[in-house]
Amino acid sequence: MGEKVEGESLFAWLVMLFLPEECYVKFFEEFNFFDVPCLKIALSKGLGYGIIVGSLLVKIPQIIKIVSSKSGEGISLLGVLLELTAISATWSYSVANSFPFSTWGEALFLAAQTSAIGFLCLLFSDKQAQAFGFVVSYAVIMGILLSGVTPMNVLAFLQASNIFLILSAKLVQAQTNYSNGHTGQLSAITVFLLTSGAYARIFTTIQETGDLLTVAVYIVSALANSLILVQVLYYWNATIVYLDKQKGKKKY
C-alpha cells in the first residue's frame, strides 16, 4: 500500500514539473480531460519541450553538410551572424524575465549550433584565426548578457531589434540563394524544422508568457523562414545539379 502511495506521489511530482497542480487534479483526480485551460497549458508545454528536444538536432544536418563537403558554399556568413545575434537576444531577454524554460530553451541549443556553423564557415574559408576569435568573442558577450549586470532596457532593446535582425538575416540568405540560382549547402531538413518551430512558438509564447514583443519576433521569424523554405523547394533541382557538379570537380 505504501509503495502504491509512494508511486502515485512520484507520478504527481513528475506531472507537476510540467503542469500546475490544479491541472494535475483536473486530469488525474477528477478525470476531466477536456478542461480547456488545462488542455491549452498541456498543449503549450508539450509543444514547448518538443521544440527544445528538436532543437538539439535541428541544425546538425546543416553542420554535417558543411563538414562533409568542407565548404560553407551558399551559406551567407552575414546571415548566420545576424541570426545568432537574434537567437542570443531572445535567450538573454527570456532569462532576465524568468520566463519558463519551455518557452525559450531551444535558444540555448540553437545558439550553440549556429555559432558552430559560423565557426565552420570561417574555418573552411581559410580564416582560422577569425574562426577561433569569433568563438571566444561570442562566449564573452553571452557571459555578460546572462550575468545579470546588463540593464533590462538594454535587453528589451536587443529583443525588439530581433524583428529587424531576423528579417535581415533571412533576406540576406534569400538574396544569396537568388543570386546563386541554388541553395548550396543549405539543409532542407534544418530549414523545415526552423520554420515549423517558429510557428509553434507563436502559440506557446502567447499561452505561457503573453509577451507581445516576443510573439512579434516569432511571427517575423516564421514568415522569414517560410521564404527560405519556399526557395529550398523552388531551387531543389538546380541545387542537386550544382552539388553534383561540385562533387565532379572534386574527383578531378
N, C-alpha and C positions, 0 to 999 in steps of 0.2 A: 504494500500500500504506500509505504514511504517512498519507494523507488518511483512509483507512478506519479506521486505529487512532485517529486524532485524533477522527473522528466517533463511534466507539464510546466513547471516553473522555468526550466531551461528553455522550453519551446517559447513560452511567453516572453522571456528575456530576449531571445533571438528575434522574434517578430517585432518587438518594440525597439529594436535597433533601427528598424526601417519605418515603422508606423507608430503614430501616437497611441497612448494607452486606450483612448476611447474607441479607436478603430479596431484594436485587438478585441475589446469587449464586444463591439458590434459584430465582428466576423466570427469569433471563436467561442463566445459565450452565449450571445443572443442568436447566432447563426443567421444574421441579417446580412447576406452577401450582396444586397442591392442598395445599400446605403450610399447615395450619390456622393456626398462629400468625401466619405472614406474611399470610395471607388476611385475618385479623382486623385486622391493622395497616393493610393496604391499604384495607380497607373503612372503617375508622375515619378514616384520613387523607382518603379520598375524600369521605366524609360531612362531615367537619370543614371542609374547604376549600369544599365545595359550599354549606354553610350560610353560610360567610363571604361567598362570592360572592353568594348570595341576599340576604344582609343589606344589601348595597349598595343594594338596591331595595325591601326588604320594606315599608318604611313610606312609600315615595314615593306609592303610591296614596292613602294617608291624607292626606298633605301636599297632594296635588293637589286632593282633595275640599275641604279646608279653604280653600285659596287660591281655587279657582274659585267657591266659594259665599260667600267672605269671612265664614265663620262656623265656629265650633267647636261648634255646636249638637249636643247629645247626647254630647259628649266630656267626661268628668269630669276637670277640671284636677287635682284632688287625686289621682285615679288615675294621671294622667300623671306627676306629681311622685314618687309612690311607686314607680312602675315605673322611672323614671330613676334614683332612688336605688339600687334593686336592681341595675340594669344596671351602674351605676358601681362598686358594691361588688364585683361579680364581676370587673370589669375590673381594678381596683386590686389585689385579692387574688391574681388569677392572675399579674399582672406581678410582684408581690412574691415569689411562689413559683416564678417562672421556668417556668411551665407552657408547653408548646408553643403557638405562636400558633394552630395548627389547633384548639385546644380552647377558645379564648376570643376569637378575633379579631373575631367578629361584635359583641361588646360595644362595641367602638370605634365601629363604624358605627351600631349601634342607639342608642348614647348621643347621637351627633350628630343623628340623625333624631328621636329622642324629645324632645330639647331644642328642636329646631326646631318640633315640634308644640306644646310648651308655650309657646314664644315667640309662635307664630301665634295660639293661643287667647287669650292676653293681649292681643295687638295688635288683634285683631278684636273685642275686648270694650272697646275704647277705653281700654286701660290701657298706653299706650305707654311711660311711664316704668318701670312694673313689668316690662314685657317686656324692655327693654334691661338693666335692673338684674338680672333673672333670668339672662340670658346671661353677663354679667360675673361675677356671683357664682359661677355654676357652673364657669366656666373657672378661677377662682382656687382653688376647692375641689378640683377634679381635679388642678390643678398640685401642690397639697400632697400629695394621696393618692398620686400617681405619682412624687413626688420622691425617695422612699426614706427620708424622715425620719419617716414615720408608723410607729409600732411595729407589729410583726406581730400582736400580740394585739388591737390595735385593728381591724386589717383583718380578722382572723378573726371578731371580734365582728360587724363590719358584714356579713360574708358569712353568718354564722349568722342574722342578723336578716333576711336576704333572704327566708327562708321566710315570716316574718310580713309583710314588705313586699309581696312578690308577691301573696300571698293577699289582703291588704288592698286592694291596687290593683285587682285583678280583681273582688273582691266589691263595691267601691265602684262600679266601672263596671257590674257586673251589676245593682246596685240602681238605678243611674241608668236603665239600659235598662228595667227592670221598672216603675219609676215613670212613665217616658215612654210605655211601651207600644210603643216602637220603638227602633231603634239609631242613629237620626240619621245623622251624618256618619261613623260607623264604617265602615271599608273591609273588606268581606268578604275580599278578597284578602289584606290585611295580617293579619287575624285568622287565616286559614287557614295562612299561611306561618309565623307565630309559633308556632302550635300544632304544626305539623309539625317545625319546627326544634327545639323544646323536647324532643319525643320522641326525635329523632335524637341530641340532645346527651347524653341519658342513656347511650346506648351509647358514644359517643366519649369521654365523661369516665371511664367505668368502664375502658375499654380503655387510655387514654393516661395518666391521672393516678392513678386509684384513690382520688381524694379523695372520701370519703364525704359530706363536708359539701356539696361542690359537686353531687354526684349527687342529694342530697336536695333541693337548691334547684331543680334541673331537673325532678325528679319533681313537685314542687309547681307549678312553672311550667307543665308540660304539662297537669296536671289543671285548673288555674285557667284557662288559655287555652281548654281544651276547653269549659268552662262558657260562656265568651263566644261561642265558635263555635256552640254549640247555640242560644244566644239569637239570634244573627245569622240562623240558619236559621228559627227559630221565628217571629221577628218580620219575616221577609222581606217579606211582602205589606203589613203595616202600615207598614213603613218606606218602601216605594215610594209608598204613598198619602200619607204625611206629607210626603215630599220633593216630590211633585207639588204638594201644597197650598202648600208654601213657595215653589216656583217661580211658582205662580199669583199669590201675594201680591206678589212682586217685580215682576211685569209691570204691576201696577196701583199 
